[in-house]
Structure formats: structure tokens, C-alpha cells
Amino acid sequence: MTSTAAATLTTGAAVAVFLRKAGRIKVRYSAAVVHDDGTRVVVRAPWAGAQTRDFGFVRFEDGDVFTEHYWRDRWYAVKEVRDAGGVLKGWYCDVTRPAHAEQGAIVVEDLDLDLWVSADGSAVLRLDEDEFADSGLDGSDPDAARAARSALDELEALARSGGLGGLLALA
């Protein structure tokens, strides 16, 4: 897969989003391209789960819509989550390797670290740090481990300062 600016995706096109973890496809779902400027790809997709998923701090359920921002040069993806009526639930941020995109597909490698930010910004929760520690990335790819931690710190700082909106705004 390519990651160059020349490989931009066509607005309105259908793409398959592949979330990999530990080298295997963890989740695959269809989305529609909203924007691609060669660096960031934005897609929109309905909740891809077969059933409701209750995390305790948020429920992802049938009818939810995810507007997902992927960067070819950043170590994270940010997913704006709205309910079926369009009400913002919050943002689920995945720490990932930079995205790879080509016509028809976006592939991202999940690095276990996540951040949840509630719609009103009152909850900013670092997630899955234990899974990250258990992943072995510190030993197998220390540079990627450092980049992942830095990405989580950056996302948390943006969330706490109210900067997620600016990050996600489309020019």
C-alpha cells in the first residue's frame, strides 16, 4: 500500500477500513470517504459492531455514526461518535502507526493505547495502557513504543485544552 500524497482517495468513494493488531486483521468495515488532502483521510461509517458495546463510559450501538480521521504522518486516529439522532457522544482516539491508504482501502495498525473524550470534555480517559505494556512493543520496536506514548500524550493534551475541534476541522 502507498502512503504518498499522490494516492488521495476520491470524496464519496466507498472504502474498506482494516484495523490490524499484532499483524492480523482485527476489524474490517465499509466507510465512505468524506475528505482526503493527501495527509489526512476522513471517512464516515455506521457502528460496525454486530451488537451494542458498553464500555461503561460510553455505549456504541446500532445507529451510531463514526466520522474517522486518519493521518498518513501521525501515530493516531480520531473517531468522532454521534448517536442516530446526530447528538455527539464524544471522541474515541486510537494510537496507531500512520495510516496507509490506496483506492478502496485504508489500513491502520492498532498499538493498543486509546483515549476517550466525552462530548462535553469532562471525561478524558487513557485506556488500555496495561495491554500496551503486555504487547511487547517496548522490546520489539522501541522507537514505535516511544512514538505511541508520545501520540497518546499529545492527544490527551489536545483534549484537555479543548484542541480536538481544531485538530479535526476541515479546511
C-alpha positions in Angstrom: 0.0 0.0 0.0 1.2 3.5 -0.7 1.2 6.5 1.7 2.1 9.3 -0.7 0.1 12.4 -1.2 -0.4 11.3 -4.9 -2.6 8.4 -3.6 -5.5 10.5 -2.5 -8.9 8.9 -2.1 -12.0 10.2 -4.0 -14.6 12.0 -2.0 -17.8 9.9 -1.8 -16.0 6.7 -2.7 -16.6 3.6 -0.7 -13.5 2.2 1.1 -12.8 -0.8 3.3 -11.2 0.1 6.6 -8.9 -2.5 8.0 -7.8 -2.3 11.7 -4.8 -4.6 12.3 -3.5 -5.7 15.6 -0.4 -7.8 16.1 -0.1 -8.3 12.3 -3.7 -9.7 11.9 -6.9 -8.1 10.7 -8.9 -7.4 13.9 -11.8 -5.5 12.3 -12.9 -4.7 8.7 -15.8 -2.5 7.7 -17.1 -0.3 4.9 -17.0 3.5 5.0 -17.4 6.5 2.7 -14.7 9.0 2.0 -15.5 12.5 3.2 -12.1 14.2 2.6 -8.6 13.4 1.6 -5.9 16.0 1.3 -3.0 13.6 0.8 -2.1 13.7 4.5 -5.4 13.2 6.3 -8.2 10.9 5.2 -11.7 11.4 6.7 -14.3 8.7 6.3 -17.8 8.2 7.7 -19.2 4.8 8.7 -22.0 3.4 10.9 -21.1 1.4 14.0 -19.6 -1.7 12.7 -20.2 -4.0 15.6 -22.6 -6.8 15.5 -24.1 -5.7 18.8 -24.0 -2.9 21.3 -20.7 -2.5 23.1 -20.9 -0.9 26.5 -17.5 0.4 27.8 -19.0 1.8 31.0 -18.2 5.4 29.9 -19.9 5.1 26.5 -22.1 2.7 24.6 -21.5 2.1 20.9 -24.7 0.9 19.3 -26.8 0.4 16.2 -27.4 3.7 14.5 -24.2 5.4 15.8 -22.2 7.1 13.2 -18.4 7.4 13.3 -16.5 10.2 11.4 -13.0 8.9 11.4 -9.8 10.9 10.9 -6.7 9.0 9.8 -3.3 10.6 9.2 -0.5 9.3 7.0 2.0 11.1 9.1 0.7 10.8 12.7 0.6 8.0 15.1 -3.1 8.2 15.9 -6.7 8.2 14.5 -9.6 10.2 16.0 -13.2 9.0 15.7 -16.0 11.4 16.4 -19.0 9.4 17.6 -22.6 10.5 17.2 -25.8 8.7 18.0 -28.6 8.0 15.5 -30.1 11.5 16.1 -26.8 13.2 15.4 -26.0 14.0 19.1 -22.3 14.0 19.8 -21.2 11.2 22.2 -17.5 12.0 22.1 -14.2 11.1 20.5 -12.5 7.7 20.6 -8.8 8.1 19.8 -6.7 5.2 18.7 -3.0 5.2 18.9 -1.8 3.6 15.6 1.0 3.5 13.2 0.5 6.1 10.4 -2.3 5.1 8.1 -1.8 3.6 4.7 -4.4 4.4 2.1 -5.0 3.4 -1.5 -8.1 3.4 -3.7 -10.6 1.2 -2.0 -8.8 0.7 1.3 -7.4 2.3 4.5 -5.2 0.1 6.7 -4.1 1.1 10.3 -2.1 -0.9 12.8 -3.6 -0.6 16.4 -1.0 -0.1 19.0 -3.3 -0.8 22.0 -3.3 2.7 23.6 -6.6 4.6 23.4 -8.1 7.8 24.7 -11.8 8.6 25.2 -13.0 12.2 25.4 -16.7 12.8 26.3 -18.7 15.3 24.3 -18.6 17.9 27.0 -14.9 17.3 27.6 -15.4 16.5 31.3 -14.0 12.9 30.8 -10.6 12.4 29.3 -9.7 8.7 29.9 -6.5 7.0 29.0 -7.3 3.4 28.1 -5.6 0.0 27.6 -2.2 1.0 29.0 -1.9 -2.4 30.5 -2.5 -4.1 27.1 0.2 -1.8 25.6 2.7 -2.8 28.4 1.9 -6.5 27.7 2.2 -6.1 23.9 6.0 -6.4 23.9 6.4 -3.4 21.7 9.0 -1.8 24.0 11.3 -4.7 23.3 10.4 -5.5 19.7 10.2 -1.9 18.4 11.2 0.7 21.0 11.0 3.6 18.5 7.4 2.7 17.8 6.7 2.3 21.5 8.1 5.8 22.1 6.0 7.3 19.2 2.9 5.6 20.6 3.4 7.0 24.1 4.1 10.5 22.6 0.9 10.3 20.5 -1.2 9.4 23.5 0.3 12.3 25.4 -0.3 14.7 22.5 -4.0 13.6 22.2 -4.6 13.9 25.9 -3.0 17.4 26.0 -5.2 18.5 23.0 -8.3 17.0 24.6 -7.7 18.8 28.0 -7.0 22.1 26.3 -10.1 21.9 24.1 -8.0 21.5 21.0 -9.6 18.4 19.4 -12.0 20.5 17.4 -9.1 22.4 15.8 -7.3 19.2 15.0 -10.4 17.8 13.3 -11.6 20.9 11.4 -11.5 20.6 7.7 -10.1 23.5 5.7 
